[in-house]
């Protein structure tokens, strides 16, 4: 009986270790692209038309950095969180072609070459992973798929980013005491990561400011009586004067300033993007900012959520996207 139980126990361990998948590895702003040198130029051209999102900090900073590797590295990279495997030149001397022949069935190869060159998979080699297969007969046929595939591919990568980053910035280890304190004083709530602190809360002025260090990140919440959302001129004027009025020592710059309608948690809203800077030119600081403004018809109030960062010489886009996750946890209390 002991021997039988031992065999069963070992079998269970082997089954779990073989069938269970580990969490995908890698930074959430890096995409590992595996293809041969002969295909790289075409693949890079194609992906540049897909991943177009950029934050100006003020230098342009893409949401994703493409890191190219040879097909020989596939086994060591296949468990990364964001992987693209590609081949264009359908020649046996092409290492990318050889890898594709091992990864895909004959039916899949035929389908990608004759019909749809893109296969989109999730959690194939690891948990919380996106795997894209690009297998095209020619550059021309591949480029023809851009418009049909762009939205789906971007959405898939974006959703993966949200899932993975939410586990980091909005895990159970949050500043619950500050969350509860603000919730008890104001007509709204917001999830606050561990390490974030209250900078200022002025109930009479309907203004709350929270922040974190390393890097310096700020989020502010303000609200006003009436509807500003339906008047673009009022919105523009309000936003332009907001930093000096609320923070006191910074201002927005006209460089890359963008105001456009969007959707915020199901409500019609305005999204504002741009660059902020200190008014003190001696100790000049600055960086990117974004804002959402939306109208709460039940309480006849316009809410403004603003977030910004200062992180000299470092990558900022991933932090900006993290703060976007945070501000979208903002919820109004029911009447």
C-alpha positions in Angstrom: 0.0 0.0 0.0 2.8 2.4 0.9 4.5 1.7 -2.5 1.2 2.3 -4.3 0.6 5.6 -2.5 4.2 6.6 -3.2 3.7 6.0 -6.9 0.4 7.9 -6.9 2.0 10.8 -5.1 5.0 11.0 -7.5 2.6 10.8 -10.5 0.5 13.7 -9.1 3.6 15.8 -8.7 4.7 15.0 -12.2 1.3 15.8 -13.6 1.1 19.2 -11.8 4.6 20.2 -12.8 4.0 19.3 -16.4 0.5 20.8 -16.8 0.9 23.9 -14.6 2.2 27.0 -16.2 4.3 29.6 -14.5 3.6 33.4 -14.7 5.0 35.0 -17.8 8.3 36.9 -17.5 9.5 40.2 -18.7 8.7 43.9 -18.5 5.2 45.0 -19.5 6.5 47.7 -21.9 8.7 45.3 -23.9 7.7 43.1 -26.7 10.1 40.3 -27.7 10.1 39.9 -31.5 11.6 36.6 -32.7 12.5 36.6 -36.4 15.5 36.3 -38.7 17.6 39.2 -39.9 16.3 38.9 -43.4 12.7 39.5 -42.1 13.4 42.1 -39.4 13.0 45.2 -41.6 9.6 44.1 -42.8 8.4 43.0 -39.4 9.5 46.2 -37.8 7.7 48.2 -40.5 4.5 46.2 -39.9 4.6 46.5 -36.1 5.3 50.2 -36.2 1.9 50.6 -37.9 0.3 48.6 -35.1 1.9 50.0 -32.0 1.5 53.7 -32.6 0.7 54.9 -29.1 3.3 57.4 -27.8 3.6 59.6 -24.7 5.5 62.9 -25.0 7.6 63.4 -21.9 8.5 65.8 -23.6 10.6 63.5 -25.8 8.5 60.9 -27.6 8.3 57.7 -25.6 6.4 54.6 -27.0 4.1 52.5 -25.0 6.1 49.4 -26.1 9.8 48.8 -26.9 10.4 46.2 -29.6 13.3 43.9 -28.8 14.4 41.7 -31.7 16.0 38.3 -31.3 17.0 35.5 -33.6 14.9 32.3 -34.0 17.6 30.4 -32.1 16.5 32.2 -28.9 12.9 31.0 -29.0 13.2 28.4 -26.3 14.7 30.8 -23.9 12.2 33.6 -24.7 9.0 31.7 -25.2 7.8 32.3 -21.6 8.1 36.1 -21.9 4.8 38.0 -21.4 4.7 39.5 -24.9 6.1 37.4 -27.7 5.8 37.8 -31.5 7.3 35.1 -33.8 7.5 36.1 -37.4 8.6 34.8 -40.8 8.1 36.3 -44.3 10.7 34.8 -46.6 9.4 31.3 -47.2 12.7 29.7 -47.8 14.2 26.7 -46.1 17.5 28.6 -45.6 15.6 31.2 -43.5 15.8 30.3 -39.7 12.5 32.0 -39.2 10.9 29.7 -41.7 12.5 26.7 -40.0 11.1 27.8 -36.6 7.6 28.4 -38.1 7.7 24.9 -39.5 8.2 23.5 -36.0 5.6 25.7 -34.3 2.7 25.4 -36.8 0.8 22.4 -38.2 0.6 22.1 -42.0 -3.0 23.3 -41.8 -2.0 26.4 -39.9 0.8 27.1 -42.3 -1.5 26.8 -45.2 -4.1 29.1 -43.6 -1.6 31.8 -42.7 0.0 31.8 -46.2 -3.3 31.7 -48.1 -5.7 33.6 -45.9 -4.9 35.3 -42.6 -1.2 35.8 -41.8 -1.8 36.4 -38.1 -2.5 33.9 -35.3 -3.2 35.5 -31.9 -2.8 33.3 -28.8 -2.9 33.8 -25.0 -1.3 31.8 -22.2 0.3 29.4 -24.7 3.6 28.9 -22.9 2.9 30.8 -19.6 0.2 32.5 -17.7 -0.7 36.1 -18.5 1.0 35.9 -21.9 0.2 37.1 -25.4 1.8 35.2 -28.3 1.4 36.5 -31.9 2.4 34.4 -34.9 3.1 36.3 -38.1 3.6 34.0 -41.1 3.1 35.8 -44.4 3.8 34.9 -48.0 5.0 38.4 -48.9 5.4 41.9 -47.5 2.5 43.1 -49.6 0.0 40.6 -48.2 1.2 41.2 -44.7 0.7 45.0 -45.0 -2.8 44.5 -46.3 -3.7 43.0 -42.9 -2.8 46.1 -40.9 -6.2 47.8 -40.8 -8.1 44.5 -40.1 -5.7 43.5 -37.3 -4.6 46.7 -35.7 -7.4 47.2 -33.2 -7.6 43.6 -32.1 -3.8 43.3 -31.6 -3.6 46.6 -29.7 -6.6 45.7 -27.5 -5.1 42.3 -26.6 -1.8 43.8 -25.6 -3.5 46.6 -23.7 -5.8 44.2 -21.8 -2.8 42.1 -20.8 -1.0 45.3 -19.5 -4.1 46.2 -17.5 -4.3 42.7 -16.0 -0.6 42.4 -15.1 -0.2 46.0 -13.8 -3.4 45.9 -11.8 -2.0 43.0 -9.8 1.0 45.3 -9.1 -0.4 48.7 -8.3 -3.8 47.6 -7.1 -3.1 44.4 -5.2 -4.4 43.8 -1.7 -1.4 45.7 -0.3 -3.0 49.1 -0.7 -3.2 52.2 1.5 -6.6 51.2 2.8 -6.5 53.6 5.7 -6.1 56.6 3.3 -8.8 55.1 1.1 -11.2 54.9 4.0 -10.3 58.3 5.3 -11.1 60.0 1.9 -14.2 57.9 1.4 -15.6 59.1 4.7 -15.0 62.7 3.9 -15.8 63.0 0.2 -18.6 61.8 -2.1 -16.3 59.4 -3.9 -13.7 56.7 -3.5 -10.5 55.7 -5.3 -8.1 52.8 -4.9 -4.7 53.9 -3.6 -1.5 51.8 -3.9 0.8 51.2 -1.0 3.3 53.9 -0.6 1.1 56.7 -1.8 0.3 59.5 0.7 -2.0 62.4 1.1 -0.4 65.7 0.1 -3.4 68.0 0.5 -7.2 67.7 1.1 -9.3 70.9 1.1 -12.9 70.0 1.5 -14.1 73.7 1.2 -12.3 73.9 -2.2 -13.3 70.4 -3.4 -9.7 69.5 -4.0 -7.7 66.4 -3.0 -4.1 65.7 -3.9 -2.2 62.4 -3.3 1.3 61.5 -4.3 4.2 59.1 -4.3 8.0 59.4 -4.5 10.6 57.6 -6.6 9.5 58.6 -9.0 7.4 61.6 -8.1 3.8 60.9 -9.1 0.7 63.0 -8.4 -3.0 62.4 -8.7 -5.5 65.1 -7.9 -9.3 65.0 -7.7 -11.4 68.2 -7.9 -15.1 68.8 -8.6 -17.3 71.8 -9.4 -21.0 72.6 -9.5 -22.6 72.5 -12.9 -21.8 71.1 -16.3 -18.5 72.1 -18.0 -18.3 69.1 -20.3 -20.7 70.5 -22.9 -18.6 73.6 -23.6 -15.2 73.0 -25.2 -14.1 76.6 -24.7 -14.9 76.5 -21.0 -13.1 73.1 -20.6 -10.0 74.5 -22.4 -9.9 77.6 -20.3 -10.4 75.7 -17.1 -7.7 73.1 -17.8 -5.2 75.8 -18.8 -5.6 77.6 -15.5 -5.9 74.5 -13.3 -2.3 73.8 -12.4 -1.5 77.3 -11.1 -4.8 77.5 -9.2 -4.6 74.0 -7.7 -0.9 73.1 -7.3 0.3 76.7 -7.2 3.8 76.4 -8.7 3.5 74.6 -12.0 1.9 75.4 -15.4 1.0 73.6 -18.6 3.0 74.1 -21.8 1.5 74.4 -25.2 3.8 71.8 -26.6 1.8 68.7 -27.6 -1.2 70.0 -25.7 -4.2 67.8 -26.8 -7.9 68.1 -25.8 -10.4 65.6 -27.2 -13.6 63.8 -26.3 -13.3 60.3 -24.9 -15.1 57.8 -22.7 -14.4 57.5 -19.0 -15.9 54.5 -17.2 -19.0 54.7 -19.4 -19.5 58.5 -19.3 -18.8 61.0 -22.1 -15.7 62.9 -21.0 -12.8 65.0 -22.1 -9.2 63.7 -22.1 -6.4 66.2 -21.9 -2.7 65.4 -22.6 0.4 67.5 -22.5 3.5 68.7 -20.7 3.7 70.4 -17.4 6.6 72.5 -16.1 7.5 74.5 -13.0 7.2 78.2 -13.1 10.6 78.5 -11.3 13.1 78.4 -14.2 16.1 78.1 -11.8 15.0 74.7 -10.6 13.2 73.6 -13.7 11.2 70.4 -13.5 8.5 68.9 -15.7 7.1 65.9 -17.4 3.9 64.5 -19.0 0.4 65.0 -17.6 -3.1 63.7 -18.4 -6.6 64.6 -17.2 -10.1 63.3 -17.5 -13.2 65.5 -17.0 -16.7 64.1 -16.9 -20.1 65.3 -15.7 -22.2 63.6 -13.0 -25.8 64.5 -13.9 -27.2 63.0 -10.7 -25.3 65.5 -8.5 -24.9 68.2 -11.2 -21.1 68.3 -10.8 -18.1 68.2 -13.1 -15.3 66.0 -11.9 -11.6 66.4 -12.9 -9.0 63.7 -12.4 -5.4 64.9 -13.1 -2.2 62.9 -13.0 1.4 63.7 -13.7 5.0 62.5 -13.2 8.5 63.8 -12.8 11.3 61.3 -13.4 14.3 62.8 -15.1 16.0 60.7 -17.7 13.9 57.6 -17.0 11.1 55.7 -18.7 7.8 57.4 -17.8 5.2 55.8 -20.0 4.7 52.7 -17.8 4.1 54.9 -14.7 1.7 57.1 -16.6 -0.3 54.0 -17.7 -0.2 52.7 -14.1 -1.7 56.0 -12.9 -4.4 55.7 -15.6 -5.4 52.4 -14.0 -5.6 54.0 -10.6 -7.7 57.0 -11.7 -10.2 54.6 -13.4 -11.0 53.0 -10.0 -12.6 56.4 -9.1 -16.2 55.8 -8.1 -19.0 58.2 -7.0 -21.1 57.3 -4.1 -24.7 56.5 -4.8 -27.3 59.0 -3.8 
